[in-house]
Amino acid sequence: MMKKEQSAPKQITLFEQEMPASTKKPKEINPDIKAFIDWFFDKYQKRYGEKYVVFGADVKLVQRLLQTLTLDQLKAKALVFFDDQSGWLKNKRKDIKLFASQINRISDKPIYLFNQRTFKNKKYTRPEEEV
């Protein structure tokens, strides 16, 4: 009796031909998005003592906000947002999602002018912070 020759298993490939390279140009990413998220990350860490975890939704929200506001305007509003101690915001961790949801009610003016009920007849001095 003759032994049958054993051959190596045949390798299967998914594509017989190489896939053509994509012809789409990569999207240009606004550098202000990263600049704001990095700035927000630092402010959050100083305020809460923890690192802020950035999600893809945060990037999309910042991208959307920067379509209407400049980077400096967004930072100014974020500072007011961090200082806001009114109502239900008082005990909340202030993240980008909450910031974006409140953007239309936040003024560029300092919080003591924005929220006069809280600081009525009180002297308020804001800590020195960069915009």
C-alpha positions as CSV (number, residue, x, y, z in Angstrom):
1,M,0.0,0.0,0.0
2,M,1.3,3.4,-1.0
3,K,1.2,6.4,1.3
4,K,-0.6,9.4,0.0
5,E,1.5,12.5,-0.2
6,Q,0.4,15.0,2.4
7,S,0.6,18.6,1.2
8,A,0.6,21.7,3.3
9,P,-2.8,23.3,3.8
10,K,-3.8,25.8,1.2
11,Q,-3.7,29.3,2.5
12,I,-6.9,31.3,1.9
13,T,-6.7,35.0,1.2
14,L,-9.6,37.4,1.5
15,F,-8.6,39.5,-1.5
16,E,-6.9,38.3,-4.6
17,Q,-6.0,41.8,-5.5
18,E,-4.8,44.7,-3.4
19,M,-7.5,47.2,-2.5
20,P,-7.0,50.5,-4.1
21,A,-5.9,53.4,-1.8
22,S,-8.7,55.7,-0.7
23,T,-9.1,58.7,-2.9
24,K,-10.8,60.7,-0.1
25,K,-8.8,63.5,1.4
26,P,-8.6,63.4,5.2
27,K,-10.7,66.0,6.9
28,E,-9.0,69.0,8.2
29,I,-9.2,69.2,11.9
30,N,-9.6,72.6,13.6
31,P,-6.6,73.0,15.9
32,D,-8.9,75.1,18.2
33,I,-10.7,71.9,19.1
34,K,-7.6,70.4,20.7
35,A,-6.6,73.7,22.2
36,F,-10.0,74.1,24.0
37,I,-10.1,70.5,25.2
38,D,-6.6,70.7,26.5
39,W,-7.4,74.0,28.3
40,F,-10.7,72.5,29.7
41,F,-8.8,69.4,30.8
42,D,-6.3,71.6,32.8
43,K,-9.1,73.7,34.4
44,Y,-11.1,70.6,35.3
45,Q,-8.1,68.9,36.9
46,K,-7.3,72.1,39.0
47,R,-10.9,72.4,40.1
48,Y,-11.7,68.8,40.9
49,G,-8.3,67.2,41.4
50,E,-9.0,64.5,38.8
51,K,-8.2,64.1,35.2
52,Y,-11.1,64.8,32.8
53,V,-11.8,61.8,30.6
54,V,-12.5,63.0,27.0
55,F,-15.0,61.1,24.9
56,G,-15.6,61.4,21.2
57,A,-18.9,63.2,21.9
58,D,-16.9,65.9,23.7
59,V,-14.9,66.5,20.5
60,K,-18.0,66.7,18.4
61,L,-19.6,69.2,20.9
62,V,-16.6,71.4,20.9
63,Q,-16.4,71.3,17.1
64,R,-20.0,72.4,16.9
65,L,-19.5,75.2,19.5
66,L,-16.5,76.5,17.6
67,Q,-18.7,76.9,14.5
68,T,-20.4,79.8,16.2
69,L,-17.9,81.0,18.8
70,T,-14.2,81.8,18.8
71,L,-11.8,80.0,21.0
72,D,-11.5,83.0,23.3
73,Q,-15.3,83.4,23.6
74,L,-15.6,79.7,24.4
75,K,-12.9,79.9,27.1
76,A,-14.6,83.0,28.6
77,K,-17.9,81.2,28.7
78,A,-16.3,78.1,30.2
79,L,-14.8,80.2,33.0
80,V,-18.2,81.7,33.8
81,F,-19.7,78.2,33.7
82,F,-17.1,76.9,36.2
83,D,-17.8,79.8,38.6
84,D,-21.6,79.4,38.3
85,Q,-23.0,78.2,41.7
86,S,-26.6,78.9,41.0
87,G,-29.5,76.4,41.4
88,W,-28.9,72.8,40.3
89,L,-25.5,73.6,38.9
90,K,-24.1,74.1,42.4
91,N,-23.3,70.5,43.1
92,K,-22.7,69.2,39.6
93,R,-19.4,68.1,38.1
94,K,-19.1,70.4,35.2
95,D,-18.1,68.6,32.1
96,I,-18.2,69.5,28.4
97,K,-21.6,67.9,27.8
98,L,-23.2,70.0,30.6
99,F,-21.3,73.1,29.4
100,A,-22.6,72.6,25.8
101,S,-26.2,72.1,27.1
102,Q,-26.0,75.5,29.0
103,I,-24.1,77.5,26.4
104,N,-27.0,79.8,25.5
105,R,-27.6,80.9,29.0
106,I,-24.0,81.6,29.8
107,S,-22.8,85.2,29.4
108,D,-19.3,86.3,28.6
109,K,-19.5,88.6,31.5
110,P,-18.1,87.6,34.9
111,I,-20.4,85.4,37.0
112,Y,-21.2,88.1,39.6
113,L,-22.8,90.2,36.9
114,F,-24.5,87.2,35.3
115,N,-26.0,85.7,38.4
116,Q,-27.0,88.8,40.5
117,R,-29.3,86.9,42.8
118,T,-26.4,84.8,44.2
119,F,-24.0,87.7,44.6
120,K,-26.4,90.5,45.5
121,N,-24.9,92.8,48.1
122,K,-21.7,90.7,48.2
123,K,-18.3,91.6,47.1
124,Y,-17.0,89.0,44.7
125,T,-13.5,88.9,43.4
126,R,-12.6,86.3,40.8
127,P,-9.3,84.4,41.1
128,E,-6.8,85.3,38.4
129,E,-7.2,82.9,35.5
130,E,-6.0,83.1,32.0
131,V,-8.5,83.1,29.2
